[in-house]
Each structure stands twice: as structure tokens, then as C-alpha cells.
Amino acid sequence: MKAEPTNPQQTVFEQNKRQDAQGNEYWSARDMAKILEYSEYRHFKPVMDRAKKACENSGN
């Protein structure tokens, strides 16, 4: 099932954005895996791990 934006002014990523008590925006990795059409979260987790490492290596 493909997620489609209900508001044409917002992307599916913006529609799935969450916000914590301090106002910081974040996205659920499990939600992102579904949006990006990974069949299972376990297939998406290594992608997230590589992205985290890339951020660390770039100083972010």
C-alpha cells in the first residue's frame, strides 16, 4: 500500500512529521520504512545505520 498525501500542499514526509515537547521535528523510522516501501523494518534498519554513520563522519 502506497501512502498518498491527503493535502497536495504537503509531501507524505511532511504529513508524517512528529514534534516533541520542545518543538523538535522528527520522523518515526518504522513509518519511514513503510513510506519508502520496504517490505519489513529489518530491511530498512541497515539503511538507517549507514545514514547515522555518514552523519557522524561528516560532523553532524
PyMOL commands that set and color helices and strands:
alter all, ss='L'
color gray80, all
select helices_A, chain A and resi 12-15+29-35+41-57
alter helices_A, ss='H'
color red, helices_A
select strands_A, chain A and resi 18-19+25-26
alter strands_A, ss='S'
color yellow, strands_A
deselect
rebuild
show_as cartoon
